[in-house]
Amino acid sequence: MDRITSFLLAGLLCIGVLAPEMEAATKVHVISFGKTISVPWLPGSGAENEKALTLKVRPLIVDGRVKEFVLGSTHEVTDRLFVVRRAFRVNDSLPEESTARWQWQRGGWLLVDRLTGRISVLNLPEFDAFYSVANWYRDYAAYCGVADEGKKSYAIVSQIGRRKPVMKKLLSNEGLKDDAQPDSACLAPSWQRNPVRVSFQLAGGEKQTFAIRGSVVDVVNGEEEEEDEATR
């Protein structure tokens, strides 16, 4: 076999090996949502007399296949990435029961990549699926986290791609009541831009505002807020 023939064969082999990877890399993924449906949700202990609430969930579909169920609206992080909250069913049947008893539950947050079709579970430190409400701005999530078996509440700002939160400030040592309702850790945090700030407020408590500069956090006092409002 001469050198030219060997070179051609090697080239053909490379094309054969790389072609599937090139095809996968250039494949256009179709991401869509199915029809919204209302499902019962038992947020508490699951007692027989517990009143079910309603969740509105919809399937997240990638290339024609249902990958996850989600609830609420999406947040566009970039023109390629978005986040959405997950919903799932858990089997509530006892070991001696022969049939499954499926119950819907709220989960954490998912990161969806439109280019690759990949769905990743986001790690939001101390985000409680029952008590916490996350409000997004850019790639930051602001929410009240719950720790130490519900005895402490924290103001938390997490950033996609970082393991540790950008900010974690103690809001309350009083703890949550036994009859606390869903999403009751605190009011939904509010964002503002130029400068980037986020405000947290417990029900009946004072508002606390923090300035976010990359991974640096500063406490904003009342005088600074008044000055900013006066200059708008």
N, CA and C of each residue as an Amber inpcrd file, in Angstrom:
protein
   696
   0.8530000  -1.1880000   0.0000000   0.0000000   0.0000000   0.0000000
   0.8930000   1.2450000   0.0000000   0.7070000   2.1570000  -0.9920000
   1.5700000   3.3250000  -1.0780000   1.1470000   4.3800000  -0.0640000
   1.9500000   5.4030000   0.0560000   1.7360000   6.4330000   1.0700000
   0.4670000   7.2230000   0.7960000   0.1470000   7.4720000  -0.4750000
  -1.0580000   8.2480000  -0.8010000  -2.3170000   7.4880000  -0.3940000
  -2.3150000   6.1710000  -0.6940000  -3.4820000   5.3570000  -0.3160000
  -3.6450000   5.3040000   1.1960000  -2.5220000   5.1570000   1.9230000
  -2.5780000   5.1280000   3.3870000  -3.1250000   6.4480000   3.9370000
  -2.6970000   7.5490000   3.3320000  -3.1680000   8.8520000   3.7850000
  -4.6770000   9.0060000   3.5730000  -5.1670000   8.5410000   2.4110000
  -6.5960000   8.6360000   2.1160000  -7.4200000   7.7890000   3.0760000
  -6.9140000   6.5650000   3.3570000  -7.6340000   5.6890000   4.2870000
  -7.6910000   6.2850000   5.6790000  -6.5670000   6.8870000   6.1150000
  -6.5380000   7.5170000   7.4320000  -7.5290000   8.6750000   7.4960000
  -7.6040000   9.4210000   6.4120000  -8.5490000  10.5330000   6.3750000
  -9.9830000  10.0620000   6.4510000 -10.2890000   8.9840000   5.7270000
 -11.6480000   8.4390000   5.7570000 -12.0140000   7.9200000   7.1410000
 -11.0420000   7.2860000   7.8210000 -11.2880000   6.7870000   9.1740000
 -11.5800000   7.9400000  10.1350000 -10.8180000   9.0320000  10.0210000
 -11.0440000  10.1940000  10.8820000 -12.4320000  10.7740000  10.6640000
 -12.8290000  10.8450000   9.3960000 -14.1640000  11.3750000   9.0910000
 -15.2350000  10.4820000   9.6990000 -15.0350000   9.1530000   9.5900000
 -16.0050000   8.2200000  10.1430000 -16.1310000   8.3100000  11.6480000
 -14.9910000   8.5690000  12.3260000 -15.0080000   8.6690000  13.7840000
 -15.6160000   9.9900000  14.2380000 -15.2680000  11.0790000  13.5570000
 -15.6930000  12.4040000  13.9980000 -17.0870000  12.7760000  13.5260000
 -17.5840000  12.1280000  12.4970000 -18.8850000  12.5050000  11.9320000
 -20.0110000  12.4590000  12.9460000 -20.1450000  11.3670000  13.7390000
 -21.2380000  11.3540000  14.7220000 -21.1430000  12.4880000  15.7320000
 -19.9010000  12.8140000  16.1840000 -19.7370000  13.8950000  17.1420000
 -20.0750000  15.2390000  16.5100000 -19.6750000  15.4280000  15.2580000
 -19.9890000  16.6750000  14.5700000 -21.4920000  16.8180000  14.3780000
 -22.1440000  15.6950000  14.0540000 -23.5900000  15.7280000  13.8610000
 -24.3100000  16.0600000  15.1570000 -23.8180000  15.4640000  16.2780000
 -24.4410000  15.7320000  17.5740000 -24.2510000  17.1830000  17.9840000
 -23.0560000  17.7230000  17.6570000 -22.7570000  19.1010000  18.0460000
 -23.5950000  20.1020000  17.2670000 -23.9390000  19.7840000  16.0060000
 -24.6800000  20.7120000  15.1630000 -26.1790000  20.4450000  15.1840000
 -26.6250000  19.4300000  15.8910000 -28.0420000  19.1120000  15.9330000
 -28.8090000  20.2130000  16.6300000 -29.9130000  20.6270000  16.0380000
 -30.7580000  21.6480000  16.6290000 -31.7860000  20.9610000  17.5190000
 -31.7750000  21.3200000  18.8140000 -32.7030000  20.7270000  19.7680000
 -33.9590000  21.5930000  19.8700000 -35.0850000  20.9370000  19.8990000
 -36.3690000  21.6240000  20.0000000 -36.8660000  21.4880000  21.4340000
 -36.9710000  22.6080000  22.1230000 -37.4320000  22.6290000  23.5080000
 -38.7710000  23.3550000  23.5690000 -39.7510000  22.7030000  24.1600000
 -41.0910000  23.2800000  24.2260000 -41.7680000  22.8500000  25.5170000
 -42.9630000  23.3990000  25.7470000 -43.7540000  23.0590000  26.9180000
 -45.1140000  22.5310000  26.4740000 -45.5850000  21.5400000  27.2150000
 -46.8860000  20.9750000  26.9120000 -48.0060000  21.7540000  27.5890000
 -49.1870000  21.2020000  27.5160000 -50.3700000  21.8400000  28.0680000
 -50.3250000  21.8490000  29.5910000 -50.7250000  22.9670000  30.1890000
 -50.7770000  23.0860000  31.6440000 -51.9450000  22.2810000  32.2060000
 -51.6830000  21.5400000  33.2640000 -52.7230000  20.7630000  33.9250000
 -52.7240000  21.0990000  35.4160000 -53.8890000  20.9920000  36.0390000
 -54.0170000  21.2250000  37.4750000 -53.9550000  19.8970000  38.2100000
 -53.0910000  19.8140000  39.2290000 -52.9150000  18.5720000  39.9790000
 -53.0150000  18.8800000  41.4710000 -53.4510000  17.9080000  42.2950000
 -53.5370000  18.1380000  43.7400000 -52.1570000  18.0760000  44.3840000
 -51.9800000  18.9260000  45.3820000 -50.7140000  18.9790000  46.1230000
 -51.0110000  18.9640000  47.6070000 -50.4420000  17.9840000  48.3220000
 -50.5500000  17.9060000  49.7730000 -49.2420000  18.4020000  50.3670000
 -49.1670000  19.6760000  50.7520000 -47.8910000  20.2550000  51.1740000
 -47.4600000  19.8840000  52.5790000 -48.3750000  19.3940000  53.4000000
 -48.0520000  19.1590000  54.7970000 -47.6830000  17.7290000  55.0930000
 -48.2880000  17.1860000  56.1360000 -47.9280000  15.8630000  56.6420000
 -48.5270000  14.7260000  55.8350000 -49.4860000  15.0300000  54.9810000
 -50.1300000  13.9760000  54.2050000 -51.2240000  13.2590000  54.9710000
 -51.7450000  13.8750000  56.0400000 -52.8150000  13.2590000  56.8240000
 -54.0740000  13.1290000  55.9830000 -54.9150000  12.1900000  56.3790000
 -56.1130000  11.8990000  55.5950000 -57.0210000  13.1250000  55.4710000
 -57.0880000  13.9610000  56.5290000 -57.9860000  15.1090000  56.5080000
 -57.3170000  16.3780000  55.9820000 -56.0910000  16.2520000  55.4870000
 -55.3870000  17.4360000  54.9760000 -56.0190000  17.9000000  53.6750000
 -56.2090000  19.2030000  53.5790000 -56.8110000  19.7660000  52.3850000
 -55.7660000  19.9250000  51.2930000 -56.0560000  19.3960000  50.1290000
 -55.1200000  19.4760000  49.0030000 -55.1870000  20.8540000  48.3560000
 -54.0100000  21.3900000  48.0210000 -53.9230000  22.6050000  47.2410000
 -53.7420000  22.2350000  45.7730000 -53.7590000  23.2170000  44.9130000
 -53.6610000  22.9630000  43.4760000 -52.3430000  23.4760000  42.9250000
 -51.6570000  22.6210000  42.2000000 -50.4760000  23.0180000  41.4490000
 -50.8060000  22.9890000  39.9660000 -50.3100000  23.9760000  39.2420000
 -50.4670000  23.9860000  37.7910000 -49.1200000  23.6370000  37.1720000
 -49.0190000  22.4320000  36.6300000 -47.7630000  21.9300000  36.0900000
 -47.8880000  21.7300000  34.5820000 -46.7440000  21.6620000  33.9250000
 -46.7320000  21.3950000  32.4790000 -45.4670000  20.6280000  32.1450000
 -45.5190000  19.7910000  31.1370000 -44.3350000  19.0150000  30.7690000
 -43.3060000  19.8670000  30.0340000 -42.0420000  19.6140000  30.3270000
 -40.9190000  20.2090000  29.6040000 -40.4570000  19.1770000  28.5800000
 -40.5370000  19.5210000  27.3150000 -40.3260000  18.5690000  26.2300000
 -39.0600000  18.9280000  25.4560000 -38.1760000  17.9470000  25.2900000
 -36.9590000  18.1240000  24.5040000 -36.9760000  17.1240000  23.3600000
 -36.9350000  17.6280000  22.1500000 -36.9410000  16.7840000  20.9450000
 -38.1070000  15.7980000  20.9560000 -39.2670000  16.2850000  21.3570000
 -40.4720000  15.4680000  21.3050000 -40.6640000  14.5330000  22.4780000
 -39.7450000  14.5390000  23.4550000 -39.8480000  13.6450000  24.6110000
 -40.0030000  14.4620000  25.8910000 -40.9140000  14.0100000  26.7520000
 -41.1100000  14.6740000  28.0450000 -39.9330000  14.3380000  28.9470000
 -39.2040000  15.3680000  29.3610000 -38.0340000  15.1720000  30.2200000
 -38.3270000  15.4720000  31.6790000 -39.1310000  16.5010000  31.9450000
 -39.4510000  16.9130000  33.3070000 -40.8460000  17.5190000  33.3050000
 -41.3860000  17.7030000  34.5200000 -42.5750000  18.5270000  34.7030000
 -42.1530000  19.7680000  35.4790000 -42.7130000  20.9070000  35.1270000
 -42.3030000  22.1690000  35.7290000 -43.5360000  22.9680000  36.1030000
 -43.3110000  24.0060000  36.8990000 -44.3990000  24.8960000  37.2890000
 -43.9120000  26.3300000  37.3120000 -44.8420000  27.2530000  37.1690000
 -44.4760000  28.6630000  37.1560000 -43.8600000  29.0930000  35.8300000
 -43.4480000  30.3390000  35.7770000 -42.8610000  30.8830000  34.5550000
 -41.3590000  30.6380000  34.5150000 -40.7900000  30.7560000  33.3370000
 -39.3500000  30.6120000  33.1770000 -38.6690000  31.9670000  33.3820000
 -37.3620000  31.9060000  33.6740000 -36.5470000  33.1170000  33.7310000
 -35.4190000  32.9690000  32.7320000 -35.3350000  33.8880000  31.7950000
 -34.3030000  33.8570000  30.7700000 -33.0020000  34.4090000  31.3500000
 -32.0050000  33.5500000  31.4930000 -30.7100000  33.9790000  32.0110000
 -29.8890000  34.6040000  30.8910000 -29.7720000  33.8940000  29.7740000
 -29.1360000  34.3950000  28.5590000 -30.0240000  33.9900000  27.3880000
 -29.5740000  34.2940000  26.1610000 -30.3500000  33.8590000  25.0040000
 -30.2230000  32.3570000  24.7740000 -29.3880000  31.7050000  25.5720000
 -29.1950000  30.2640000  25.4630000 -29.7270000  29.5080000  26.6760000
 -29.6690000  30.1000000  27.8550000 -30.0030000  29.4150000  29.0920000
 -31.2490000  30.0160000  29.7380000 -32.0750000  29.1540000  30.3220000
 -33.1700000  29.6380000  31.1580000 -33.3460000  28.7020000  32.3390000
 -33.9970000  29.2050000  33.3850000 -34.2690000  28.4100000  34.5830000
 -35.7740000  28.2990000  34.7590000 -36.1890000  27.1950000  35.3760000
 -37.6050000  26.9660000  35.6370000 -37.6990000  26.0180000  36.8230000
 -38.7800000  26.1170000  37.5750000 -38.9130000  25.2920000  38.7760000
 -39.4930000  23.9230000  38.4460000 -38.9770000  22.9190000  39.1160000
 -39.3480000  21.5340000  38.8460000 -40.5350000  21.0950000  39.6960000
 -41.3670000  20.2260000  39.1150000 -42.4210000  19.5180000  39.8410000
 -42.2510000  18.0290000  39.5500000 -42.5730000  17.1870000  40.5190000
 -42.3710000  15.7540000  40.3140000 -43.3840000  14.9740000  41.1420000
 -43.4920000  13.6870000  40.8400000 -44.3740000  12.7970000  41.5920000
 -43.5360000  11.8490000  42.4430000 -43.9550000  11.6420000  43.6720000
 -43.2720000  10.7280000  44.5740000 -44.2500000   9.6240000  44.9720000
 -43.7410000   8.4190000  45.1170000 -44.5720000   7.2770000  45.4950000
 -44.7690000   7.2720000  47.0070000 -46.0000000   7.4670000  47.4460000
 -46.3320000   7.5660000  48.8670000 -46.8600000   6.2420000  49.4410000
 -46.7260000   5.1750000  48.7020000 -47.2600000   3.8950000  49.1750000
 -46.3540000   3.2800000  50.2410000 -46.9500000   2.5350000  51.1650000
 -46.2240000   1.8260000  52.2100000 -45.6680000   0.5150000  51.6590000
 -44.6590000  -0.0760000  52.3310000 -44.0540000  -1.3080000  51.8220000
 -45.0550000  -2.4360000  51.6090000 -46.0790000  -2.5180000  52.4680000
 -47.0420000  -3.6130000  52.3440000 -48.1280000  -3.3470000  51.3020000
 -48.1370000  -2.1510000  50.7340000 -49.1500000  -1.8350000  49.7170000
 -48.6300000  -2.2380000  48.3380000 -49.4820000  -2.8630000  47.5890000
 -49.0640000  -3.4370000  46.3010000 -49.1340000  -2.4370000  45.1500000
 -49.8960000  -1.3730000  45.3140000 -50.0290000  -0.3890000  44.2450000
 -49.4030000   0.9350000  44.6680000 -48.8920000   1.6500000  43.6930000
 -48.2470000   2.9360000  43.9620000 -49.2890000   4.0180000  44.2210000
 -48.9530000   4.9080000  45.1470000 -49.7730000   6.0880000  45.4230000
 -48.9410000   7.3230000  45.0850000 -49.1840000   7.8740000  43.9150000
 -48.3540000   8.9720000  43.4410000 -48.8780000  10.3030000  43.9630000
 -47.9680000  11.1070000  44.4930000 -48.3050000  12.4380000  44.9740000
 -47.3820000  13.4650000  44.3250000 -47.9740000  14.5690000  43.9080000
 -47.2010000  15.6490000  43.3140000 -46.5200000  16.4820000  44.3910000
 -45.3000000  16.9020000  44.1070000 -44.5340000  17.7490000  45.0170000
 -43.8110000  18.8420000  44.2220000 -43.5240000  19.9330000  44.9040000
 -42.6940000  20.9680000  44.2870000 -41.2220000  20.6440000  44.5360000
 -40.4000000  20.9150000  43.5510000 -38.9670000  20.6620000  43.6860000
 -38.1710000  21.9460000  43.6490000 -36.8950000  21.8050000  43.3180000
 -36.0090000  22.9550000  43.1990000 -36.0580000  23.5540000  41.8050000
 -34.9160000  24.0740000  41.3600000 -34.8540000  24.7740000  40.0700000
 -33.9870000  24.0140000  39.0770000 -34.3650000  24.1050000  37.8180000
 -33.6470000  23.4560000  36.7210000 -33.0250000  24.5130000  35.8190000
 -31.8320000  24.2010000  35.2940000 -31.1660000  25.0370000  34.2920000
 -31.2440000  24.3060000  32.9590000 -31.7960000  24.9740000  31.9540000
 -32.0070000  24.3510000  30.6440000 -31.1490000  25.0650000  29.6050000
 -30.3970000  24.2630000  28.8370000 -29.5200000  24.7770000  27.7770000
 -30.2010000  24.5120000  26.4320000 -30.5980000  25.5720000  25.7580000
 -31.2900000  25.4100000  24.4720000 -30.3830000  24.8210000  23.3960000
 -29.0800000  25.0950000  23.4580000 -28.1680000  24.6360000  22.4180000
 -27.9400000  23.1390000  22.4920000 -27.6820000  22.6260000  23.6850000
 -27.3770000  21.2030000  23.8400000 -28.5860000  20.3650000  24.2310000
 -29.6660000  21.0140000  24.6760000 -30.8260000  20.2850000  25.1570000
 -30.6370000  19.7100000  26.5560000 -29.5570000  20.0870000  27.2230000
 -29.2560000  19.5280000  28.5400000 -30.0660000  20.2140000  29.6380000
 -30.5460000  19.4160000  30.5930000 -31.2720000  19.9150000  31.7540000
 -30.4710000  19.5710000  33.0030000 -30.1200000  20.5770000  33.8070000
 -29.3140000  20.3690000  35.0060000 -30.0920000  20.8280000  36.2300000
 -29.8880000  20.1260000  37.3360000 -30.4900000  20.5260000  38.6010000
 -29.5900000  21.5600000  39.2660000 -30.1510000  22.7130000  39.6000000
 -29.3740000  23.7630000  40.2480000 -29.2970000  23.5210000  41.7550000
 -28.1390000  23.7860000  42.3030000 -27.9500000  23.6840000  43.7440000
 -28.0780000  25.0730000  44.3570000 -29.2300000  25.3400000  44.9700000
 -29.4460000  26.5990000  45.6720000 -29.3390000  26.3160000  47.1630000
 -28.2340000  26.7270000  47.7930000 -27.9930000  26.3790000  49.1970000
 -29.1580000  26.7790000  50.1060000 -29.6330000  25.8100000  50.8910000
 -30.6650000  26.0110000  51.9070000 -31.9780000  26.5390000  51.3390000
 -32.1950000  26.3270000  50.0480000 -33.5090000  26.6170000  49.4620000
 -34.4750000  25.5470000  49.9220000 -35.5870000  25.9420000  50.4970000
 -36.5920000  25.0020000  50.9980000 -37.7580000  24.9700000  50.0230000
 -38.0440000  23.7790000  49.4920000 -39.0900000  23.6490000  48.4730000
 -40.4670000  24.0220000  49.0020000 -40.6390000  23.9750000  50.3060000
 -41.9310000  24.3070000  50.9040000 -42.0240000  25.7890000  51.2630000
 -40.9940000  26.3390000  51.9340000 -41.0780000  27.6780000  52.4990000
 -40.4820000  28.7800000  51.6240000 -39.5310000  28.4540000  50.7500000
 -38.7590000  29.4860000  50.0600000 -39.4020000  29.9200000  48.7430000
 -39.2510000  31.2020000  48.4410000 -39.6640000  31.7650000  47.1530000
 -38.4500000  32.4220000  46.5290000 -38.0660000  31.9790000  45.3470000
 -36.8990000  32.5400000  44.6660000 -37.3340000  33.5790000  43.6410000
 -36.6090000  34.6810000  43.6070000 -36.8220000  35.7230000  42.6120000
 -35.5010000  35.9260000  41.8810000 -35.5360000  35.8390000  40.5430000
 -34.3210000  35.8280000  39.7380000 -34.0480000  37.1930000  39.1130000
 -32.7470000  37.4950000  38.9990000 -32.2680000  38.6440000  38.2390000
 -30.9330000  38.2520000  37.6220000 -30.8400000  38.3650000  36.2950000
 -29.6520000  37.8750000  35.5810000 -29.4030000  36.4240000  35.9790000
 -28.2050000  36.1090000  36.4930000 -27.9350000  34.7280000  36.9230000
 -27.9220000  34.6130000  38.4390000 -28.5890000  35.5660000  39.1150000
 -28.6980000  35.5490000  40.5700000 -30.1030000  35.1010000  40.9890000
 -30.1670000  34.2820000  42.0360000 -31.4340000  33.9050000  42.6610000
 -31.4440000  34.4310000  44.0860000 -32.4600000  35.2130000  44.4360000
 -32.6160000  35.7290000  45.7940000 -33.7910000  35.0130000  46.4510000
 -33.5820000  34.5420000  47.6700000 -34.6340000  33.8140000  48.3800000
 -34.2920000  33.7680000  49.8630000 -35.2690000  33.4000000  50.6670000
 -35.0340000  33.1970000  52.0940000 -34.8190000  31.7120000  52.3290000
 -33.6340000  31.3580000  52.7720000 -33.3160000  29.9670000  53.0580000
 -33.6750000  29.6180000  54.4950000 -33.9160000  28.3390000  54.7150000
 -34.2940000  27.8480000  56.0410000 -33.2620000  26.8190000  56.4800000
 -32.7640000  26.9690000  57.7160000 -31.7090000  26.0740000  58.2020000
 -31.9940000  25.6590000  59.6340000 -31.1900000  24.6850000  60.0980000
 -31.2740000  24.2120000  61.4800000 -32.6880000  23.8110000  61.8580000
 -33.2770000  22.9300000  61.0270000 -34.6140000  22.3830000  61.2680000
 -35.6770000  23.4750000  61.4140000 -35.5670000  24.4850000  60.5750000
 -36.5600000  25.5410000  60.5670000 -36.4130000  26.5800000  61.6490000
 -35.2950000  26.5830000  62.3760000 -35.1190000  27.5100000  63.4940000
 -34.4830000  28.8320000  63.0780000 -33.9210000  28.8990000  61.8820000
 -33.2840000  30.1340000  61.4240000 -33.6730000  30.4070000  59.9770000
 -33.8110000  31.6900000  59.6750000 -34.0910000  32.1150000  58.3050000
 -32.9660000  33.0250000  57.8320000 -32.5320000  32.8280000  56.6030000
 -31.4250000  33.5900000  56.0420000 -31.8430000  34.2750000  54.7420000
 -31.3240000  35.4690000  54.5340000 -31.4110000  36.1140000  53.2290000
 -30.2450000  35.6010000  52.3950000 -30.5680000  34.9710000  51.2640000
 -29.5360000  34.3180000  50.4610000 -29.6100000  34.8040000  49.0140000
 -28.4490000  35.0570000  48.4470000 -28.3220000  35.3140000  47.0130000
 -27.3390000  34.2940000  46.4520000 -27.8050000  33.4800000  45.5310000
 -26.9520000  32.4810000  44.8860000 -26.7400000  32.8620000  43.4310000
 -25.6100000  32.4420000  42.9020000 -25.2750000  32.7220000  41.5050000
 -25.0010000  31.4170000  40.7910000 -25.5460000  31.2780000  39.5970000
 -25.3360000  30.0710000  38.8200000 -23.8410000  29.8590000  38.5830000
 -23.3700000  28.6520000  38.8360000 -21.9690000  28.3200000  38.6350000
 -21.1300000  28.4320000  39.8890000 -21.6910000  28.9600000  40.9720000
 -20.9620000  29.0690000  42.2370000 -21.5670000  28.1190000  43.2610000
 -20.7060000  27.3780000  43.9660000 -21.1870000  26.4350000  44.9620000
 -21.6840000  27.1430000  46.2120000 -20.9550000  28.1490000  46.6560000
 -21.3400000  28.8790000  47.8490000 -22.1540000  30.1110000  47.4590000
 -23.0930000  30.4990000  48.3110000 -23.8930000  31.6800000  47.9810000
 -23.0580000  32.9520000  47.9700000 -23.4400000  33.8870000  47.1250000
 -22.7990000  35.1880000  47.0990000 -23.0650000  35.9260000  48.4030000
 -24.2550000  35.7150000  48.9560000 -24.6330000  36.3710000  50.1980000
 -25.4570000  35.4270000  51.0530000 -25.2030000  35.4450000  52.3510000
 -26.0070000  34.7040000  53.3190000 -26.0170000  35.5070000  54.6150000
 -27.1650000  36.1230000  54.9080000 -27.3020000  36.9750000  56.0850000
 -28.4610000  36.4640000  56.9460000 -28.2340000  36.3660000  58.2390000
 -29.2650000  35.9150000  59.1610000 -30.3880000  36.9440000  59.2340000
 -31.6280000  36.4610000  59.0370000 -32.7880000  37.3330000  59.1350000
 -33.5440000  37.1370000  60.4370000 -33.6450000  35.8780000  60.8780000
 -34.4410000  35.6100000  62.0700000 -33.9410000  34.3780000  62.7990000
 -33.9700000  34.4510000  64.1340000 -33.6620000  33.3110000  64.9900000
 -34.9190000  32.6800000  65.5850000 -36.0630000  33.2490000  65.2740000
 -37.2980000  32.8160000  65.9050000 -37.8080000  31.4870000  65.3700000
 -37.4870000  31.1820000  64.1450000 -37.9350000  29.9270000  63.5700000
 -39.3390000  30.0210000  63.0000000 -39.6810000  29.0310000  62.1930000
 -40.9900000  28.9820000  61.5430000 -41.9830000  28.2440000  62.4290000
 -43.2210000  28.6620000  62.4030000 -44.2570000  28.0310000  63.1970000
 -44.6460000  26.6830000  62.6000000 -45.2020000  25.8260000  63.4460000
 -45.6050000  24.4950000  62.9870000 -46.6880000  24.5570000  61.9140000
 -47.5290000  25.5950000  61.9810000 -48.6130000  25.7240000  61.0040000
 -48.2610000  26.7160000  59.8950000 -46.9650000  26.9790000  59.6970000
 -46.5440000  27.9230000  58.6600000 -46.9940000  27.4620000  57.2870000
 -47.3930000  28.4110000  56.4660000 -47.9190000  28.1250000  55.1460000
 -46.7960000  28.0650000  54.1020000 -47.0750000  27.4880000  52.9310000
 -46.0650000  27.4720000  51.8680000 -45.6100000  28.8900000  51.5030000
 -44.3630000  29.0090000  51.1440000 -43.7700000  30.2720000  50.6880000
 -43.7690000  31.3460000  51.7810000 -43.7080000  30.9280000  53.0350000
 -43.8490000  31.8840000  54.1280000 -42.5370000  32.2300000  54.8190000
 -41.4000000  31.7670000  54.3100000 -40.1220000  32.1060000  54.9450000
 -39.9220000  33.6110000  54.9790000 -40.3110000  34.2850000  53.9120000
 -40.3130000  35.7470000  53.8620000 -41.0640000  36.1630000  52.6140000
 -41.3040000  37.4620000  52.4840000 -41.9060000  37.9580000  51.2550000
 -40.9280000  37.7520000  50.0990000 -41.4670000  37.6830000  48.8870000
 -40.5950000  37.4930000  47.7270000 -39.5980000  38.6440000  47.6400000
 -38.2890000  38.3660000  47.5980000 -37.2910000  39.4400000  47.5040000
 -37.5070000  40.2710000  46.2420000 -37.1240000  41.5420000  46.2970000
 -37.2800000  42.4400000  45.1510000 -35.9170000  42.9470000  44.6940000
 -35.7540000  43.0770000  43.3790000 -34.4940000  43.5060000  42.7740000
 -34.6300000  44.9150000  42.1850000 -33.4910000  45.5860000  42.0770000
 -33.4050000  46.8180000  41.3090000 -32.0420000  46.8550000  40.6250000
 -31.9520000  47.6140000  39.5510000 -30.6860000  47.7150000  38.8180000
 -30.1360000  49.1430000  38.8990000 -28.8390000  49.2530000  38.5940000
 -28.1600000  50.5580000  38.4900000 -28.3510000  51.4270000  39.7310000
 -27.7740000  51.0840000  40.8730000 -26.9300000  49.9050000  41.1150000
 -27.7740000  48.6670000  41.4200000 -27.1440000  47.4970000  41.2760000
 -27.8480000  46.2450000  41.5330000 -28.0360000  46.0750000  43.0340000
 -29.2940000  45.9840000  43.4390000 -29.6220000  45.7990000  44.8480000
 -30.7680000  44.8130000  44.9830000 -30.8320000  44.1720000  46.1470000
 -31.9170000  43.2330000  46.4340000 -32.4010000  43.4880000  47.8540000
 -33.7330000  43.4320000  48.0360000 -34.3340000  43.7140000  49.3320000
 -35.0830000  42.4910000  49.8470000 -34.9310000  42.2360000  51.1410000
 -35.6100000  41.1390000  51.8210000 -36.4790000  41.7110000  52.9370000
 -37.5980000  41.0400000  53.1900000 -38.4750000  41.4920000  54.2660000
 -39.2810000  40.3230000  54.8210000 -39.1500000  40.0940000  56.1200000
 -39.9950000  39.1300000  56.8000000 -41.3810000  39.7230000  56.9770000
 -42.3930000  38.8630000  57.0610000 -43.7520000  39.3440000  57.2690000
 -43.8130000  40.1360000  58.5810000 -44.2050000  41.4020000  58.4870000
 -44.2800000  42.2530000  59.6670000 -42.9500000  42.8100000  60.1180000
 -41.8800000  42.5480000  59.3890000 -40.5580000  43.0200000  59.7760000
 -40.0760000  44.1620000  58.9110000 -38.8930000  44.6660000  59.2180000
 -38.3050000  45.7540000  58.4570000 -37.6070000  45.2320000  57.2070000
 -37.5940000  46.0530000  56.1770000 -36.9330000  45.6850000  54.9290000
 -35.4370000  45.8680000  55.0630000 -34.6890000  44.8940000  54.5520000
 -33.2270000  44.9790000  54.5390000 -32.7590000  44.9190000  53.0890000
 -31.9100000  45.8710000  52.7210000 -31.4600000  45.9850000  51.3310000
 -29.9550000  45.7860000  51.2630000 -29.5180000  45.0700000  50.2200000
 -28.0990000  44.7660000  50.0390000 -27.6970000  45.1150000  48.6100000
 -26.5030000  45.6950000  48.4590000 -25.9510000  45.9880000  47.1400000
 -25.0820000  44.8130000  46.7030000 -25.2930000  44.3600000  45.4810000
 -24.5550000  43.2190000  44.9390000 -23.5860000  43.7300000  43.8830000
 -22.2940000  43.5200000  44.1230000 -21.2640000  43.9080000  43.1480000
 -20.4400000  42.6750000  42.8280000 -20.8580000  41.9110000  41.8320000
 -20.1880000  40.6560000  41.5170000 -20.3860000  39.6820000  42.6500000
 -19.3130000  39.3520000  43.3510000 -19.3960000  38.4670000  44.5090000
 -19.2410000  39.2330000  45.8190000 -19.3200000  40.5780000  45.7470000
 -19.1870000  41.4230000  46.9290000 -20.5620000  41.9580000  47.3100000
 -20.8750000  41.9520000  48.6080000 -22.1720000  42.3930000  49.1040000
 -21.9780000  43.4970000  50.1290000 -22.7370000  44.5750000  49.9990000
 -22.7140000  45.6680000  50.9700000 -24.1250000  45.8880000  51.5010000
 -24.2260000  46.1860000  52.7940000 -25.5130000  46.5350000  53.3820000
 -25.8340000  47.9830000  53.0350000 -27.0660000  48.2150000  52.5840000
 -27.5060000  49.5650000  52.2330000 -28.3810000  50.0850000  53.3630000
 -28.0090000  51.2380000  53.9370000 -28.8070000  51.8000000  55.0250000
 -29.9240000  52.6850000  54.4860000 -30.7850000  53.1380000  55.3700000
 -31.9460000  53.9270000  54.9660000 -31.5870000  55.2290000  54.2880000
 -30.5270000  55.8980000  54.7320000 -30.1370000  57.1700000  54.1320000
 -29.7130000  56.9860000  52.6890000 -28.9740000  55.9130000  52.4060000
 -28.5470000  55.6610000  51.0240000 -29.7430000  55.4030000  50.1260000
 -30.7370000  54.6600000  50.6290000 -31.9380000  54.3970000  49.8350000
 -32.6810000  55.6890000  49.5300000 -32.8080000  56.5680000  50.5230000
 -33.4900000  57.8410000  50.3030000 -32.7700000  58.7040000  49.2850000
 -31.4240000  58.7050000  49.3370000 -30.6370000  59.4690000  48.3770000
 -30.8440000  58.9410000  46.9620000 -30.8570000  57.6110000  46.8170000
 -31.0620000  57.0270000  45.4890000 -32.4410000  57.3610000  44.9390000
 -33.4580000  57.2920000  45.7950000 -34.8100000  57.5900000  45.3490000
 -34.9410000  59.0550000  44.9510000 -34.2240000  59.9480000  45.6480000
 -34.2890000  61.3680000  45.3550000 -33.6380000  61.7060000  44.0240000
 -32.6400000  60.9250000  43.6220000 -31.9070000  61.1990000  42.3720000
 -32.5290000  60.5170000  41.1630000 -33.5510000  59.7110000  41.3460000
 -34.1720000  59.0310000  40.1930000 -35.0900000  59.9810000  39.4250000
